[in-house]
Amino acid sequence: CSCPERHVGSPFVQCNRQMDPVPQPECVSDDQCTNDKACINQQCVNPCSASNGLCNLNAECRVQFHRAICTCRDGYTGNAQIACYEIGCRSDSDCPATEACVNKNCIDPCRYTQCGRNAVCKTDYNHNARCHCIDGYRGNALTGCTRPECTRDDECPYHLSCQNEQCRDPCDCAPGAQCRVDNHRASCRCPPGYTGDASFACEKIPVRDPDQCKMDADCSSRLACFSGTCKNPCLEAKPCAQHAVCTVQDTLPLRTMYCVCEE
């Protein structure tokens, strides 16, 4: 006895139909595939092919240890899953504050900035070049800087002072006042015969007329000396009462006044 075709078993006991073998999957895990492939749906496939659109502009997909990895192409940099840019700068903001973006390179902007004579170039920490006059010099740093005539008094002659970086006469006295400069400093004074604040105004001292008299004898008849002037003593002293008449008598050394009642 024998079991028929596609049957198995003991022909003396029982023959059973032979079952078709269950096909085994190509893989069930990544380590059953080569490093450049991954186990996807029990098949070893290139993960980059299965991840279409994973990488962005200017990036390419590469497989490393069964995983799809996006990398920027040669000459590009950035986040390959977002965007890759050409190596180098695209604007000043891509450079340090002391550099500017020129031809996709970050360079010191002073390298292409020409300053004037006696001037130096410095960055303004905002990607721009700025020209500055060197210490002790003034002017337009782009065209040229010059040294001022003075910056302090001791750079001028003793009779001048440094004003607005120029040696000038420090005298600023009132009109008609006398000015004297000593070691760059001016002092004002009014000339003889004048008085006042020499910085503002000088006024002529009034000349007092000489006294007309010193005593009564210096005056003409019936006049007496009052503060250097000959005057009628009756009008000055007013010695008489109401309804009385004052008369001056030419006595010396003093004039005499007497009063007579009116008629």
C-alpha positions in Angstrom: 0.0 0.0 0.0 1.2 3.6 -0.6 -0.4 7.0 -0.2 -1.5 8.7 -3.4 0.3 11.7 -4.8 0.2 14.9 -2.7 -0.8 12.8 0.4 1.3 11.8 3.3 0.8 9.4 6.2 0.8 5.7 6.9 -0.9 3.8 4.0 -1.9 1.1 6.5 -3.5 3.6 8.9 -4.4 6.9 7.2 -3.2 9.1 4.3 -3.7 12.9 4.7 -3.6 15.5 2.0 -0.3 17.3 1.9 -0.6 21.0 2.8 1.2 23.6 0.6 4.1 25.2 2.5 3.5 28.8 3.9 5.8 31.2 2.1 8.3 32.9 4.5 8.6 36.7 4.3 11.8 38.3 3.0 12.3 40.1 6.3 10.6 41.0 9.5 13.2 43.4 10.8 15.7 45.8 9.3 18.7 43.8 10.4 17.6 41.1 8.0 18.3 43.6 5.1 21.5 45.1 3.9 22.5 48.5 5.4 21.2 50.4 2.3 17.7 49.0 2.7 15.0 48.8 5.3 12.3 46.2 6.0 9.1 47.7 4.8 6.0 45.5 4.5 8.2 42.4 5.0 10.3 43.4 2.1 13.8 44.9 1.9 13.4 48.1 -0.1 15.2 51.4 -0.4 13.7 53.7 2.2 14.3 56.8 0.1 12.0 55.4 -2.6 9.3 54.8 0.0 9.8 58.3 1.5 9.0 60.4 -1.6 9.1 64.1 -0.8 11.0 63.6 2.5 13.8 66.0 1.5 13.4 69.6 0.4 14.9 71.8 -2.2 18.6 71.3 -3.0 18.7 68.3 -0.7 19.1 64.6 -1.5 18.1 61.4 0.3 20.7 58.9 1.4 20.4 55.6 3.3 22.4 55.0 6.4 21.9 51.9 8.6 18.5 51.2 7.1 17.3 54.8 7.6 16.5 57.5 5.1 18.5 60.7 5.8 18.3 64.0 4.0 21.5 65.9 3.4 22.2 69.1 1.5 23.9 68.7 -1.8 27.5 69.7 -2.3 27.9 73.5 -2.1 24.8 73.9 -0.1 24.0 74.1 3.6 21.0 74.4 5.9 18.2 72.1 7.2 17.8 69.5 4.5 14.2 68.8 5.5 13.3 72.5 5.2 15.6 74.1 2.7 19.2 74.2 1.7 21.0 77.3 0.6 24.3 77.9 -1.2 27.2 78.0 1.1 28.0 81.7 1.9 25.9 84.6 2.9 22.8 85.9 1.3 22.4 89.1 3.2 24.3 91.1 5.9 22.2 89.5 8.6 24.0 86.2 7.8 27.3 87.7 8.9 28.7 88.9 12.2 27.9 92.5 13.1 31.4 93.7 12.1 31.2 92.2 8.6 29.0 92.6 5.5 27.8 90.2 2.8 29.7 90.8 -0.4 29.6 88.3 -3.3 28.2 85.7 -0.9 31.2 86.2 1.4 31.3 87.8 4.9 34.1 90.4 4.8 35.1 93.5 6.8 33.4 96.4 5.0 36.4 98.6 5.7 38.3 96.5 3.1 36.4 98.2 0.3 35.9 101.6 2.0 38.3 104.5 1.2 38.5 107.1 3.9 40.1 110.6 3.6 43.5 111.6 4.8 44.2 111.3 8.6 41.0 109.2 8.9 40.5 105.6 9.9 37.7 103.1 9.1 35.7 101.3 11.7 32.6 99.2 11.6 29.5 100.4 13.3 28.5 96.9 14.5 25.6 97.1 12.0 27.5 95.7 9.0 28.5 99.2 7.8 31.8 100.9 7.5 32.3 104.4 9.0 35.2 106.8 8.6 36.5 108.7 11.6 39.1 111.4 12.0 42.0 110.2 14.1 42.5 111.7 17.6 43.3 115.4 17.5 42.0 115.9 14.0 38.7 117.4 12.7 36.8 117.6 9.4 35.1 115.4 6.9 36.5 111.9 7.4 35.5 110.9 3.8 37.5 113.7 2.1 40.2 114.5 4.7 40.8 115.5 8.3 43.0 118.4 9.4 44.5 119.3 12.8 42.8 122.3 14.4 44.8 125.4 15.1 44.5 124.7 18.8 42.7 122.5 21.2 43.8 124.3 24.4 45.2 127.7 25.4 48.8 126.7 25.8 48.9 126.0 22.0 48.4 129.7 21.4 50.6 132.8 22.0 50.3 134.2 25.5 48.2 137.2 24.3 45.6 134.8 22.6 43.3 132.1 23.8 41.9 128.9 22.2 38.3 129.6 21.1 36.4 127.1 18.9 39.8 125.5 18.0 41.2 128.8 16.8 43.7 131.2 18.5 41.8 134.4 19.1 42.0 137.7 21.1 40.3 136.9 24.4 39.4 140.6 25.0 35.7 141.2 25.3 35.5 144.4 27.3 33.0 147.2 27.2 33.4 149.9 24.6 36.2 152.3 25.6 37.5 149.9 28.4 41.1 148.9 28.5 42.0 145.2 28.1 45.1 143.4 29.3 45.9 139.8 28.4 48.0 137.8 30.8 48.7 134.1 30.1 45.7 133.8 27.7 43.4 135.4 30.2 41.8 138.8 29.6 41.2 141.4 32.3 39.2 144.6 31.7 39.4 148.0 33.4 37.9 151.4 32.9 40.4 154.1 31.8 41.3 157.0 34.0 38.4 159.4 34.5 35.9 156.6 34.0 34.1 154.2 36.4 31.9 151.1 36.2 32.1 147.4 35.4 34.6 147.3 32.5 33.0 144.1 31.2 29.7 145.9 30.6 30.1 149.7 30.5 32.4 152.5 31.7 30.9 155.9 32.5 32.8 159.2 32.7 33.3 160.5 36.2 31.5 163.9 36.4 33.8 166.8 36.9 32.8 169.0 39.8 33.0 172.8 39.1 35.5 174.6 41.4 33.9 176.2 44.5 32.7 179.8 43.9 33.7 180.7 47.5 35.1 179.3 50.7 33.9 182.1 53.0 31.5 185.0 53.0 34.3 187.5 52.2 34.7 185.8 48.8 31.2 186.8 47.8 29.8 190.1 46.6 27.8 192.5 48.7 24.9 191.0 50.7 25.7 187.4 49.6 27.0 184.6 51.8 29.0 181.4 51.0 26.8 178.2 51.1 28.7 175.0 50.2 31.0 176.9 47.8 28.3 179.0 46.2 27.4 182.6 46.9 23.7 182.9 47.8 21.4 185.4 49.5 21.4 184.2 53.1 17.8 185.5 53.7 16.5 183.2 51.0 18.6 180.2 52.2 18.1 180.6 56.0 14.7 182.2 56.1 15.3 183.6 59.6 12.3 186.0 59.8 8.7 185.4 60.9 5.6 186.1 58.9 5.1 189.7 57.9 8.7 190.5 58.6 11.4 191.6 56.0 14.9 190.1 56.1 17.8 192.4 55.4 21.5 191.4 54.9 24.2 193.5 56.4 27.7 193.3 54.9 29.6 192.3 58.0 32.6 190.0 58.1 33.8 187.5 58.6 30.1 186.5 58.5 27.1 188.3 56.9 24.6 189.5 59.4 20.8 189.2 58.9 18.2 191.2 60.7 14.4 191.3 60.5 12.1 194.3 60.3 8.3 194.2 60.5 6.5 195.3 57.5 4.9 198.7 57.5 
